[in-house]
Amino acid sequence: IRTVSHELRTPLNGVMGVFQLLKQSEMDQNHQNLIKTGTNAAQTLLLYISDLLDYFQIQAGSFKISPKKFKISETLEKVVDLMLLRC
């Protein structure tokens, strides 16, 4: 599963890199919103991959919990942005 994870993360990190480069270019608000949404979607996919690896670690009995701080407002904003794409 680690190999599969690597094979998924590598191109996804490439996509995120392109989004970062695009953020630095001049564009209208609509395109900025699209880049922001694409970046958030790619980050969400990376989290899903990490969650999948965590699941397999739990199954193997080798999972360790590590608390992380986050800002709920930023998280909710990302969720709203992703849901707006479906509307």
Rosetta blueprint (number, residue, H / E / L):
1 I L
2 R H
3 T H
4 V H
5 S H
6 H H
7 E H
8 L H
9 R H
10 T H
11 P H
12 L H
13 N H
14 G H
15 V H
16 M H
17 G H
18 V H
19 F H
20 Q H
21 L H
22 L H
23 K H
24 Q L
25 S L
26 E L
27 M L
28 D L
29 Q H
30 N H
31 H H
32 Q H
33 N H
34 L H
35 I H
36 K H
37 T H
38 G H
39 T H
40 N H
41 A H
42 A H
43 Q H
44 T H
45 L H
46 L H
47 L H
48 Y H
49 I H
50 S H
51 D H
52 L H
53 L H
54 D H
55 Y H
56 F H
57 Q H
58 I H
59 Q H
60 A H
61 G L
62 S L
63 F L
64 K L
65 I L
66 S L
67 P L
68 K L
69 K L
70 F L
71 K L
72 I H
73 S H
74 E H
75 T H
76 L H
77 E H
78 K H
79 V H
80 V H
81 D H
82 L H
83 M H
84 L H
85 L H
86 R H
87 C L
